[in-house]
């Protein structure tokens, strides 16, 4: 019983955490215009060295964008691009890219 309660509490905490917050797809699409040069208009990169973002899990995108913004993940192209993103911007971008390919 204790394991069940602990699992429910953990699941509740994860769902309520900012990493799983739902963003605004339309706002994310507008913000993503700058991303298109490397990641494609549709989130499908036309550049072999850049990853596709379309259909990625939202929580993954949030984590990666925050890691770039905070300098925990280093990339000379991404760190400057994410430097001024707010948490809301990141949630919106994640919502947009994760909605593509569904």
Buried (B, 14 or more C-beta within 10 A) or exposed (E): EEEEEEEEEEEEEEEEEEBBBEBBBEBBBEBBEEBEEBBBEBBBBEEEEBEBBBEBEBBBBBBBBBBBBEEEBEEEEBBEBBEEBEBBBBBBBBBBBBBBEE
